[in-house]
Amino acid sequence: MGAKTEALAKQFEGKARDAVATLQKLGDADWKKVTAAEKWTVGVTAHHLAGGLEAVAGIVTGIVAGGPSHGNFTRAMLDQMNAQHAKEHAGCTRAETLALFQKGAATASAVVRGLHDDQLAKSGTVFTDVPPMTAEQLIMRGLLGHIDEHMGSIRKTVGG
């Protein structure tokens, strides 16, 4: 691990801790409120975020290993997967979502902590309809930015 990966890991862990603290405080009524940004319930939005952590960590691992891209995967395909996820997990509970979040955050943190600074510059195709991304860009957008985006939406929805 290098200084840059250590800083990214600490930043991610802080955001993950804050997210868990926020989610733990939500009541049943908050869990069912619909967010303006995603148009999903707070619970589904949190579950989406939780489920994405491990997936993004896996893609980061693939990029630094120089693995092949995931075929013809577009942002529209991701949007379809997310919409399907929202339907399938409409009844998700806080307990299951928090457990998924904590598992995903631990995995993502371990991946980031396991990197060397020079690996952050490795790039690969994440979506075929956008330019390749570096591991650092994916960590910034897919982990840190994803937490900021969805937790910001949840906080705005519940007034917190």
Residue frames as qw, qx, qy, qz and C-alpha x, y, z in Angstrom:
[[0.000, 0.890, 0.456, 0.000, 0.00, 0.00, 0.00],
 [0.416, 0.261, -0.009, 0.871, 1.11, 3.53, -0.68],
 [0.025, -0.246, -0.358, 0.900, 0.25, 6.93, 0.69],
 [0.372, 0.037, -0.318, -0.871, -2.39, 7.54, -1.99],
 [0.556, -0.214, -0.755, -0.273, -4.15, 4.20, -1.54],
 [0.314, -0.272, -0.701, 0.580, -4.03, 4.66, 2.24],
 [0.140, 0.178, 0.144, -0.963, -5.69, 8.07, 1.88],
 [0.502, -0.051, -0.521, -0.689, -8.36, 6.65, -0.44],
 [0.502, -0.232, -0.830, 0.073, -9.02, 3.76, 1.93],
 [0.162, -0.273, -0.564, 0.762, -9.38, 6.09, 4.92],
 [0.297, 0.106, -0.113, -0.942, -11.69, 8.38, 2.95],
 [0.549, -0.125, -0.687, -0.459, -13.83, 5.43, 1.87],
 [0.428, -0.249, -0.806, 0.324, -13.97, 3.97, 5.39],
 [0.012, 0.204, 0.365, -0.908, -15.05, 7.32, 6.83],
 [0.454, 0.046, -0.300, -0.838, -17.85, 7.68, 4.28],
 [0.558, -0.143, -0.797, -0.184, -18.93, 4.07, 4.88],
 [0.263, -0.235, -0.720, 0.598, -19.04, 4.62, 8.68],
 [0.206, 0.176, 0.142, -0.952, -21.11, 7.79, 8.23],
 [0.520, -0.022, -0.559, -0.645, -23.48, 5.96, 5.88],
 [0.480, -0.214, -0.844, 0.110, -24.00, 3.11, 8.34],
 [0.099, -0.235, -0.548, 0.797, -24.61, 5.57, 11.18],
 [0.365, 0.117, -0.122, -0.916, -27.24, 7.38, 9.10],
 [0.568, -0.062, -0.694, -0.438, -28.95, 4.17, 7.98],
 [0.357, -0.178, -0.841, 0.366, -29.06, 2.81, 11.54],
 [0.066, 0.211, 0.408, -0.886, -30.98, 5.88, 12.72],
 [0.361, -0.045, -0.446, -0.818, -33.76, 5.60, 10.13],
 [0.502, 0.104, 0.658, -0.551, -37.23, 4.66, 11.27],
 [0.451, 0.320, 0.823, 0.134, -39.75, 2.59, 9.33],
 [0.337, 0.857, 0.310, -0.238, -41.45, 5.69, 7.91],
 [0.018, -0.790, 0.433, 0.433, -38.10, 7.06, 6.66],
 [0.417, -0.176, 0.843, 0.289, -37.23, 3.69, 5.09],
 [0.423, 0.513, 0.741, 0.091, -40.37, 3.90, 2.94],
 [0.167, 0.833, 0.035, -0.526, -40.02, 7.52, 1.77],
 [0.760, 0.483, 0.303, 0.313, -39.29, 7.95, -1.94],
 [0.424, -0.450, 0.184, 0.764, -36.15, 9.82, -2.95],
 [0.397, 0.810, 0.055, -0.428, -36.44, 12.63, -5.48],
 [0.057, 0.659, -0.642, -0.388, -33.22, 11.70, -7.29],
 [0.079, -0.162, 0.966, 0.183, -33.57, 7.94, -7.72],
 [0.654, -0.065, -0.198, -0.728, -37.38, 7.71, -7.44],
 [0.643, -0.080, -0.758, 0.079, -36.85, 4.64, -5.24],
 [0.638, -0.745, -0.162, -0.108, -37.63, 4.22, -1.57],
 [0.166, -0.821, 0.516, -0.180, -34.87, 5.09, 0.87],
 [0.792, -0.273, 0.543, -0.062, -34.58, 1.37, 1.63],
 [0.853, 0.434, 0.240, 0.164, -34.12, 0.38, -2.01],
 [0.312, 0.890, -0.247, 0.222, -31.65, 3.23, -2.57],
 [0.414, -0.689, 0.575, -0.153, -29.61, 2.07, 0.45],
 [0.871, -0.021, 0.491, 0.016, -29.77, -1.56, -0.73],
 [0.696, 0.699, 0.026, 0.159, -28.64, -0.53, -4.22],
 [0.051, 0.871, -0.436, 0.222, -25.68, 1.32, -2.73],
 [0.650, -0.475, 0.578, -0.133, -24.83, -1.58, -0.42],
 [0.901, 0.210, 0.377, 0.051, -24.93, -4.12, -3.22],
 [0.572, 0.803, -0.094, 0.139, -22.75, -2.03, -5.48],
 [0.294, -0.840, 0.456, -0.010, -19.77, -1.82, -3.13],
 [0.713, -0.243, 0.640, 0.155, -18.59, -5.38, -3.62],
 [0.724, 0.574, 0.353, 0.145, -19.30, -5.26, -7.36],
 [0.243, 0.947, -0.184, 0.100, -17.22, -2.12, -7.85],
 [0.464, -0.671, 0.576, 0.052, -14.41, -3.59, -5.74],
 [0.807, 0.089, 0.562, 0.158, -14.42, -6.62, -8.05],
 [0.583, 0.779, 0.146, 0.180, -14.14, -4.43, -11.13],
 [0.098, -0.917, 0.385, -0.035, -11.25, -2.49, -9.55],
 [0.682, -0.371, 0.621, 0.110, -9.51, -5.82, -8.90],
 [0.776, 0.421, 0.433, 0.179, -10.04, -6.81, -12.52],
 [0.333, 0.934, -0.074, 0.103, -8.63, -3.54, -13.83],
 [0.241, -0.813, 0.529, 0.001, -5.44, -3.74, -11.77],
 [0.726, -0.156, 0.660, 0.112, -4.99, -7.41, -12.73],
 [0.117, 0.415, -0.592, -0.681, -5.28, -6.47, -16.40],
 [0.414, 0.246, 0.873, -0.083, -8.25, -8.77, -16.83],
 [0.079, 0.310, 0.656, 0.683, -10.58, -8.67, -19.81],
 [0.332, -0.052, 0.113, -0.935, -13.50, -6.29, -19.84],
 [0.431, 0.208, 0.786, -0.391, -17.00, -7.60, -19.19],
 [0.349, 0.413, 0.757, 0.367, -17.88, -7.75, -22.87],
 [0.006, 0.430, 0.338, 0.837, -20.32, -5.25, -24.32],
 [0.307, -0.611, -0.637, 0.356, -21.55, -3.67, -21.08],
 [0.119, 0.522, 0.184, 0.824, -23.09, -0.22, -21.42],
 [0.084, -0.033, 0.460, -0.883, -24.42, 2.37, -19.00],
 [0.633, -0.077, -0.214, -0.740, -27.94, 1.66, -20.33],
 [0.718, -0.066, -0.692, -0.031, -27.48, -2.00, -19.37],
 [0.273, -0.009, -0.656, 0.703, -26.44, -0.90, -15.87],
 [0.364, -0.071, 0.127, -0.920, -29.54, 1.29, -15.65],
 [0.744, -0.088, -0.474, -0.463, -31.69, -1.73, -16.57],
 [0.596, -0.045, -0.734, 0.322, -29.96, -3.87, -13.93],
 [0.042, 0.037, -0.482, 0.875, -30.51, -1.14, -11.34],
 [0.558, -0.100, -0.104, -0.817, -34.21, -0.86, -12.21],
 [0.767, -0.090, -0.610, -0.178, -34.59, -4.63, -11.92],
 [0.408, 0.021, -0.684, 0.604, -32.75, -4.58, -8.59],
 [0.237, -0.122, 0.259, -0.929, -35.14, -1.90, -7.32],
 [0.736, -0.126, -0.304, -0.591, -38.13, -4.12, -8.15],
 [0.752, -0.014, -0.652, 0.089, -36.61, -7.26, -6.67],
 [0.445, -0.089, -0.591, 0.667, -35.60, -5.58, -3.40],
 [0.246, -0.579, -0.200, -0.751, -38.62, -3.36, -2.81],
 [0.734, -0.599, -0.190, -0.257, -39.23, -5.08, 0.51],
 [0.637, 0.243, -0.514, 0.520, -35.65, -5.09, 1.77],
 [0.580, -0.761, -0.280, 0.078, -35.17, -4.62, 5.50],
 [0.063, -0.925, 0.334, -0.169, -32.80, -2.29, 7.32],
 [0.715, -0.486, 0.501, 0.037, -31.08, -5.27, 8.96],
 [0.847, 0.235, 0.387, 0.278, -30.36, -7.08, 5.69],
 [0.424, 0.858, 0.020, 0.289, -29.31, -3.84, 3.99],
 [0.286, -0.871, 0.384, -0.108, -26.94, -2.88, 6.81],
 [0.809, -0.265, 0.502, 0.152, -25.41, -6.37, 6.77],
 [0.743, 0.515, 0.287, 0.316, -24.93, -6.17, 2.99],
 [0.153, 0.954, -0.126, 0.227, -23.46, -2.67, 3.31],
 [0.496, -0.740, 0.453, -0.008, -21.00, -3.70, 6.01],
 [0.849, 0.002, 0.472, 0.239, -19.91, -6.79, 4.04],
 [0.601, 0.701, 0.201, 0.327, -19.48, -4.76, 0.85],
 [0.057, -0.961, 0.213, -0.166, -17.65, -1.96, 2.64],
 [0.681, -0.538, 0.480, 0.128, -15.23, -4.43, 4.24],
 [0.805, 0.260, 0.420, 0.328, -14.52, -6.01, 0.86],
 [0.391, 0.862, 0.092, 0.309, -14.07, -2.66, -0.89],
 [0.311, -0.899, 0.303, -0.053, -11.83, -1.37, 1.88],
 [0.781, -0.306, 0.493, 0.231, -9.65, -4.49, 1.69],
 [0.714, 0.516, 0.313, 0.355, -9.34, -4.13, -2.09],
 [0.168, 0.945, -0.072, 0.272, -8.30, -0.47, -1.87],
 [0.505, -0.764, 0.403, -0.013, -5.91, -1.18, 1.01],
 [0.857, -0.072, 0.455, 0.232, -4.41, -4.05, -1.00],
 [0.615, 0.735, 0.127, 0.257, -3.39, -1.79, -3.87],
 [0.553, -0.291, 0.071, 0.777, -0.08, -0.10, -4.44],
 [0.121, 0.727, 0.070, -0.672, -0.13, 3.52, -5.58],
 [0.015, 0.355, -0.656, -0.666, 1.22, 2.63, -9.03],
 [0.138, 0.292, 0.934, 0.156, -1.75, 0.30, -9.60],
 [0.198, 0.662, 0.440, -0.574, -4.16, 3.25, -9.36],
 [0.191, 0.585, -0.349, -0.707, -3.06, 4.37, -12.83],
 [0.176, 0.039, 0.932, 0.314, -3.93, 1.04, -14.50],
 [0.485, 0.263, 0.039, -0.833, -6.94, 1.38, -16.75],
 [0.155, 0.134, 0.960, 0.193, -9.56, -0.83, -18.28],
 [0.333, -0.241, -0.464, -0.785, -12.95, -0.80, -19.93],
 [0.214, 0.155, 0.749, -0.607, -15.82, -0.63, -17.47],
 [0.545, 0.608, 0.443, -0.371, -18.53, 0.44, -19.92],
 [0.578, 0.183, 0.549, 0.576, -18.14, 0.10, -23.67],
 [0.200, 0.819, 0.396, 0.364, -19.89, 3.43, -24.27],
 [0.222, -0.966, 0.132, 0.004, -17.40, 5.52, -22.25],
 [0.434, 0.673, -0.562, 0.208, -13.62, 5.80, -22.36],
 [0.749, -0.107, -0.585, 0.291, -11.57, 3.37, -20.24],
 [0.427, -0.848, 0.074, -0.304, -11.22, 4.26, -16.56],
 [0.318, 0.442, -0.725, 0.422, -8.26, 4.00, -14.25],
 [0.524, -0.340, -0.745, 0.235, -8.57, 2.10, -11.00],
 [0.168, -0.207, -0.375, 0.888, -8.34, 5.43, -9.18],
 [0.320, -0.071, -0.255, -0.910, -11.16, 6.93, -11.26],
 [0.591, -0.288, -0.687, -0.310, -13.36, 3.92, -10.53],
 [0.430, -0.308, -0.649, 0.547, -12.62, 4.15, -6.79],
 [0.006, -0.125, -0.151, 0.981, -13.42, 7.86, -6.85],
 [0.458, -0.037, -0.316, -0.830, -16.65, 7.48, -8.84],
 [0.665, -0.141, -0.671, -0.297, -17.87, 3.97, -8.09],
 [0.550, -0.318, -0.658, 0.404, -17.09, 3.90, -4.38],
 [0.204, -0.276, -0.324, 0.881, -16.62, 7.41, -2.95],
 [0.221, 0.014, -0.254, -0.942, -18.89, 9.23, -5.41],
 [0.468, -0.296, -0.753, -0.356, -21.56, 6.53, -5.25],
 [0.378, -0.440, -0.664, 0.472, -21.78, 6.85, -1.46],
 [0.052, -0.241, -0.116, 0.962, -21.89, 10.65, -1.70],
 [0.293, -0.102, -0.514, -0.800, -24.59, 10.56, -4.38],
 [0.527, -0.370, -0.714, -0.276, -26.98, 8.09, -2.78],
 [0.414, -0.421, -0.598, 0.541, -26.43, 9.01, 0.87],
 [0.011, -0.102, -0.013, 0.995, -26.89, 12.66, -0.06],
 [0.420, -0.225, -0.545, -0.690, -30.21, 11.74, -1.68],
 [0.543, -0.406, -0.729, 0.094, -31.25, 9.68, 1.36],
 [0.297, -0.299, -0.419, 0.804, -30.31, 12.46, 3.79],
 [0.163, -0.021, -0.192, -0.967, -32.22, 15.01, 1.72],
 [0.493, -0.300, -0.671, -0.465, -35.27, 12.72, 1.65],
 [0.587, -0.477, -0.627, 0.183, -35.35, 12.06, 5.39],
 [0.155, -0.925, -0.033, -0.346, -34.33, 15.59, 6.36],
 [0.788, -0.574, 0.056, 0.218, -31.03, 14.58, 7.93]]
